[in-house]
Amino acid sequence: MPYDDASRVSSDRGRPCAQGSRRTRRRWPSALLAPALCLLVGAPAAHAGLVSDPASPANALWNIIASCVDAPHDAAASYCACPAFTRSCCGDPKTPNADVVWGETQDFVVIRDLSMCGCEAGFVAGLAIPRSRITGIEDPARPDGIWPFAWDVARRHIADETEIGLVINPDDARTQNQMHVHLLRLDRGARALLDSLEPTSDGTWLRAPAALVLPLPDLDHVFATAADRVGADAIGTHGILVARAKRAGYLAVLTDRSSPQVLTRSHCR
């Protein structure tokens, strides 16, 4: 099971999907993807109240950062010799460092998601993680810099940028208490769906059932743009998917209390 499994984590199971704006009358053109945005399944998220417990499964990612990535580390040593990294290393302590740590800066690191274990070539699932303690999207310290960093690393693993989907889940639809942005491929239907959307008359935003789509000129202010739209106090209940726009720039798809991972290939089987 990956660190954040959208097929298992609940997002307010009884909540109906949001309806599209009557003014724009813009509907998702895909009969398959609209229900996907309304997917509310599984068991309640396991992270509540466990932030301070290092033994909690909700702290698995933070333990990787603290004990493996940021601990004193000989460049020649194997990351997979670190016990906290065992699952991302698919249980193989001889896994090369480059296979499990895809990129790092002073502030962030991208590791391979354990969901890649046993998958065919071409399936991509990585996690961009702050190296400081930041619980998730609801944290006021959420760093906008994680988005351009994650995109840059994703390009090294997904050559066609139109296939890249970066995802962060809302606070009640995640299992980990350390912020992480998923590096994934978009579902083909999702790519076609995004390409079909056009700006509304004011040129600033688009609305569809269960999602709000915001244009982004760049990736430097993703969180700030989302917070300006939904409110700083409400951003924690929203998931965000970032993808290339059809022409120029990017799009941010905001979902309310549900995971945007349903628009990606987050599992290989």
SELOSE-786798 format. One line per 10 residues: number of its first residue (from 1); for each residue x, y, z of C-alpha. Coordinates in steps of 0.1 Angstrom, whole numbers. Layout:
<rs>
NUM	X,Y,Z; ...
</rs>
This chain:
<rs>
1	0,0,0; 14,34,-9; 20,60,18; -12,78,8; -37,54,-8; -67,74,-23; -86,42,-27; -87,36,10; -89,70,26; -122,85,34
11	-131,121,26; -165,127,43; -182,96,29; -217,111,30; -209,144,14; -225,150,-21; -204,163,-49; -203,200,-54; -223,213,-83; -210,233,-112
21	-217,270,-115; -250,278,-131; -235,309,-146; -207,291,-165; -228,259,-171; -194,242,-177; -196,204,-172; -169,178,-173; -173,162,-207; -163,127,-196
31	-188,103,-181; -160,84,-164; -140,113,-149; -169,132,-133; -178,103,-110; -141,98,-103; -141,133,-88; -169,123,-65; -151,92,-52; -155,90,-15
41	-145,56,-2; -126,37,24; -119,41,61; -112,74,80; -77,88,77; -53,75,103; -33,106,111; -55,125,136; -38,130,170; -7,110,161
51	16,137,150; 39,134,180; 41,96,182; 72,85,163; 60,49,163; 27,58,146; 23,46,109; 13,82,102; 49,93,108; 65,68,84
61	75,96,59; 89,119,87; 109,90,100; 125,85,66; 134,122,65; 147,124,101; 165,90,104; 176,83,68; 177,114,46; 188,141,71
71	207,119,95; 245,120,90; 250,100,59; 281,88,40; 275,94,3; 288,59,-4; 264,43,21; 231,28,10; 199,46,19; 182,12,19
81	203,1,48; 182,25,69; 153,6,85; 128,34,79; 134,32,41; 127,-6,39; 93,-3,22; 104,23,-4; 133,1,-11; 109,-28,-18
91	126,-48,8; 159,-49,-11; 188,-34,9; 210,-34,-22; 187,-10,-41; 209,18,-55; 205,52,-39; 195,69,-71; 165,45,-74; 150,56,-41
101	162,93,-37; 154,110,-70; 164,145,-61; 171,168,-31; 178,204,-22; 184,220,12; 146,222,17; 131,192,-1; 137,157,-12; 119,134,-36
111	118,97,-28; 103,67,-46; 68,58,-34; 65,22,-23; 36,18,-47; 63,14,-75; 73,-20,-60; 66,-48,-84; 53,-24,-111; 61,-25,-148
121	86,-1,-165; 71,33,-172; 49,35,-140; 60,65,-120; 52,73,-84; 73,96,-63; 69,118,-32; 83,153,-28; 87,160,9; 99,190,29
131	130,183,51; 114,203,79; 84,192,100; 53,203,81; 22,182,86; 3,189,54; -16,213,32; -34,228,63; 0,238,79; 5,276,77
141	42,268,70; 33,250,37; 61,260,13; 52,270,-23; 87,261,-33; 78,224,-32; 58,227,-65; 86,238,-89; 110,214,-72; 86,185,-76
151	79,194,-112; 116,196,-121; 122,161,-106; 90,147,-123; 103,158,-157; 133,136,-153; 110,106,-150; 81,116,-172; 95,130,-205; 62,143,-217
161	52,172,-194; 16,170,-205; 14,136,-187; 27,149,-153; 2,153,-124; 14,166,-91; -11,159,-62; -14,169,-26; -43,155,-6; -66,173,19
171	-59,169,56; -87,144,61; -79,123,30; -43,113,38; -26,88,60; 7,106,66; 15,135,89; 44,148,69; 36,170,38; 42,152,6
181	33,159,-31; 27,129,-53; 46,128,-86; 24,107,-110; 11,104,-145; -22,118,-154; -50,94,-164; -55,98,-202; -91,107,-197; -81,134,-172
191	-57,149,-197; -84,151,-224; -108,165,-199; -84,193,-188; -77,201,-225; -114,206,-231; -118,233,-205; -118,270,-214; -116,301,-192; -149,317,-181
201	-158,352,-192; -136,369,-166; -106,347,-177; -96,338,-142; -112,305,-133; -133,275,-143; -158,255,-123; -170,219,-128; -188,194,-106; -167,186,-75
211	-138,207,-86; -125,242,-91; -99,247,-118; -75,277,-115; -51,288,-142; -15,293,-130; 12,313,-149; 39,294,-131; 44,271,-101; 57,296,-77
221	25,304,-59; 3,273,-60; -7,273,-23; -11,311,-23; -34,310,-53; -55,283,-38; -57,300,-5; -68,333,-21; -96,315,-38; -110,292,-10
231	-97,311,20; -66,304,42; -88,287,68; -104,263,43; -74,253,22; -67,223,44; -99,206,33; -90,209,-4; -68,186,-25; -48,201,-53
241	-37,185,-86; -13,205,-108; -9,198,-145; 2,216,-177; -24,237,-193; -32,230,-230; -16,262,-243; 6,280,-217; 12,278,-180; -4,253,-157
251	-38,244,-141; -46,237,-104; -76,214,-99; -90,219,-64; -112,192,-49; -132,196,-17; -126,168,9; -116,143,-17; -84,132,-33; -74,144,-68
261	-54,112,-72; -84,97,-89; -73,118,-120; -39,100,-121; -24,66,-125; -16,62,-88; -16,24,-89; 0,0,-114; -25,-28,-108
</rs>
